[in-house]
Amino acid sequence: MVLTVRPPTPALLFDLGRWALQELIRESVPPENPEILRLLAGVSWRMTAALKPARKALLLDELRRCFGVNLRTAENIAREAHDATLQARLEVPLLPRVQDFSPYMRIFGELPEGCLLLHPTVVGVELMRAALSRRYPDLVVFGKRAFPEKGVGPLQGNAINRRSLQRMREEQEKLPIRWEEEATALATHLQAGRRVVAAFDDRAWSRFEPVSFLGRTALLSPEPWELARRLACPLVPATITRERDKSYRVGIGAPIAPDLGTYLRNDVEPFLRQHPGAVAMWLAECRRNATMDDHPFFLDYALDGRYRRWTDPERAIDRSTVIR
């Protein structure tokens, strides 16, 4: 029997190059000089479009469905989204060493004690969490960790990506962030006066309901709004914007009424329609993962009715199957 060695695929070479670049950045790039990373980020869209055409097509389709744009506009948005996403990924290894976040991000506004800060899942979330944790030592972040120990995800397909995931997880542990993965525990943190940060569209919430969002029907959780009403805690909206110089701006708003529909209409949808590239990669990721965890963001691409297990509080959900 003749043994043959399968040649590396272009995607594998892409993963190997990304891992080597992350290691180089972690060891050699000074954290106070992020301009180097911003120069590197622009290659992401061209490489993904060439090596992963199916992923490119899915991203463009999501943008056209959500924002009603033509193909050329969708490609421009996707290019910006890839640029920002690669920049954010390259910055993650540096975050534990950053003490002054002003070259990376400027934060406008303050968080009152015992508040629940809600934001959409957009590019720059990891940077915002790190910056807020330096400002507020009691910060609690709700959700599945960005680089969890278990689960299936886009970075766990081969040994290179598993090693990259392990290193990013090690860096994540160095940040002064208290993680909370159980929604039922958030009341305890809020009652103790801690500041809790959560994405309103996180898939880590335990219960969901169909809601009109961006002209489609989305599965979103009513839990943060119920929690704020029950505890009468301040519900504070936040947005993350990538500026022209490729730094980020976090805007912390005044407390709002604990009503999901009002929040979507007045805060989230206007922001995302103005900055569609900020959320593009998250929408595409949810659609890719929906084929594996039966947890679609939008119901128009649900494969069947299995998603209803997320809307029925009587059905137990195996959280280990959630890909986030």
N, C-alpha and C positions, 0 to 999 in steps of 0.2 A: 504494500500500500504506500502510495506517495503522499506525503504531507505537504500541503501548500500553505503559504502564509498569505492571508488576505491583506492586500495593500490598504493603507489608511485612506479613509474617505476624506473628501474636502472638508466636511463638517468636523471630523475628528481633528484634522490639522487646525481648523479654526479654534476648537476648544483648547488644543495644546498651546497655540499662540496666545490665547486670552489668559490662560493660566500663567504662562511665562511672563506676560506683561504685568499681571497682578503681583507676582513675586518680585519683579524688578521694582515696581512702584513702592511696595511695602518696605523694601530694604534700602532704597536709594533716594526717593523723592522727598525733599524737605516738606513737612506738612504746612509750613507757612507760605508755600509758593504753589498754589493750585493752578496757576496759568499753564504749567506744563501739561497737566491732564486735559485741560480744555482744548489744547491743540491736537491731542491724540483722538479725542472723541469723535471727530467728524468722519472717521472711516467706517463707523458701525453700519450705517444704512447700505452703503455700497457692498460690503461683505455679506450682509444678511440677504440682500436681494439676489446676489450671485449664487450663494451656497444653499439658501433655504427658500426657494421660490414659493413653496406652499405656505410657509409662515408669512411671507410678504403678502400673498394674495388674501389671506385671512385678515391680516391687519387692515388692509385697504378696504375690505368689505365691511368690517366693523365701523370704520370711520365714515363710510358712505351711508350706512344704515343709521348711525346715531346723529350725524350732523348734516346729512343731505347735500354733501359736497360732490363735485365731479371728480373724475379720476386724477386729473393733474393736481388739483388742490389736495386730494387725499395723499398723493405721493409726497407733496411738500410737507404736509403735517407729519407723515410717517418719518420723513428724513429728520425733521426736528426732534421727534420723539426718540428715535434711535440715538441721535447725537446726545441728547440729554441723559438717556438711560445709561449709555456707556460711560459718560462722564461721572454719573452718580456711582456706578459700579466700581470705577477706578478710585473714587474718593473714599469708599467704605474702608479699605485697609488702613487709611491714614487717620480716621476719626478718633481712635483712642489716644493718639498723640497730639491732637489739636486742643489747645487751650484757648486760643483766641479765634472764634469762629467768624469774625467780621470779614475776612477775605472770602469766605464761603457763603455766608448767609447773614442777612440782617433781619432782626425780629422787631416788629412794630406792635406794641400792645403788651399788656400784662395779664397773667392768669391769676384770678382770685383763688384763695384757699378753698378746697373742697369743691372745685368745679370739674365738670366733664367737658373737655375740649374735643370737638368733633371736626373731622376733616375728610375730604375725599382721598382715595388712594391714588396719589399722583407721584410723579418723579420728584425726588428730593425728600421723601418721607423719612428715610433713615437719617439724613443730615439734620432734619428738623428735630427728630427725637434726641439725637446726640447733643445738639445745641441747647435744647430745653433742659436736658438732664444736668448740664453744667450750671444753668441758671436756677433750677429748682431741684434741690437734692432729694425731695420727697416724691419725685415724678414716678407715676405708675403708667406703663404702656400696656394697653389691652390688645390681645390678638396673638395669633400664632407667630412665633419668632421668625424673623426674616430668613434665617438659615437654621431650620429645625433639625433635631437629631434624627428623626424618623420621617417616613412619608416619601411619596413619589413626587418628583418635581422636575422642572425643565433642566436643572443643573445636575441631575443624578443619573444620567444615562450611561456613563462610562467611568473608568477609574480616574481619569484626569479630572472630570467634573466632581467626582466624590471627594477627591483630595482638595480641590478648590473650595468646595462647600465646607469641608472641615476647617480649613484655614480661616474662612470668613466667619465661621461660628466662633472660633477662638478669639478673633478680634471683637466680635459682638459681645462676648462675655466680659471684656475689659471695660466696657462703658458702664457708667454708674446709673444703670436703668433697672428698675424693678419691673419684671414682666409678670403679667397676669393673663392666663389663658382661659380662665373660667368666668363667664359673664356673671354668674351668681355671686362671685366674690367682690364685684365692683362696689356694691353698696357698703361693704365694710371699709374699703379704702376711702370712699367719699365721706362717710360719716366720721372717719378719723381726721378729716381735713386735708387729705392728700389730693393732689392734682392728678386727674386721670386723663390720658390721651388715648383716643380711639378713632378708627376710621368708621364712618357711618356705614360704608359698604363692605366692611370686612366680612369674610366668610366664616369667621370664628364665632360669630353670634350663634345662638342655639336655635332660634326660631325666626321664620321669615314669612313674608306675605307678599302677594303680587301688588306692585305699585307702578303707576305711570311715571316713566322717567325717560327723558330725551326722546320722546315720541314713541317709546316702546314699553312693553310690560316687563319690569325688572323684579327680581326677588330681593327685597330689602328687609331688614329686621326692624320691628317696632320696639325692641328692647331698650335702646338708649333713651328713647323718648318716654317710655313707661318708667324707667329708672329715675329720670330727672323729675317727672311729675310726682312720683312717690316720695322722693327725698327732698323735693323743693330745692335742689342744688342748682347753681348757675350752669346753664348750658351755653358754651362759648364756641362760636364757629371760627375756623381758621382756614386760610388758603395759602398755597405755596406757588410762587410764580418765579420762573426763570427769567432773569433780566438780560438785557442786551450784552452785558459783559460776561454772561454765563454764570454769574453768582445767583443766589436765590434770595427771595424776599418772602418772609412769612408775615401775613397780616392776621392779627388776632382781633376779632370783632367784639362788640358789646354783647352781653347775654341776650339770648333770643327765647321766644316762646317754645316750649317743648312739643312741637307739632311737626311731624315728618313732611307733610305736604307743603307747609309754608316754607320750611327749610329748603326743600328742593326747588321750589319756584323762585324764592327770593335770593338765595345764596348760591346753591350749587350749580343749577343749570345755567344761569347767566355767566358764572365764572368759567365753566367748562366750554361753553360755546365761544367764549373769547379766547380760551387757551386749550383747544382740543388736543394738542400734542402732549399736554401734561398727563392725560388719562389714557391715551391711546394704547400703551403697552399693557396696562392693567386690563383693559377691555379684551384685548387679544389673548392675554394669559388665561382669563376666566373662560373664554370660549374654547381654548385648547384643552383645558383641564376638565371641562364639563363632560367630555366623553369618557372620563375615568372616574369622576366622583359623583356624577349625577346631580351636580350642583351648578346649574347654569346661572349666569348673571341675568341674561334676558331669556324669556321663555320662547322666543321665536326660533331658537336653535336647540331647544330641548329635544332629545332623541325620543323620549316617550314620557309617560306619566310618573316615572320613578322620582322625579324632583319633588313630588308632593310629600315625601317623607320629611322635607324641611319645613313644610307649612303646617304639619299636624303635630301639635305638642304632645299627643298621646303616644307617638311612635318614638322609640329610642333610636338615637343616631349614633352610629359608631364613628367617633371623631377621628379615629386613626385612618379613615378612608378619605378625609378631607385633604385636598392637595393645595396647601397654602404655606 
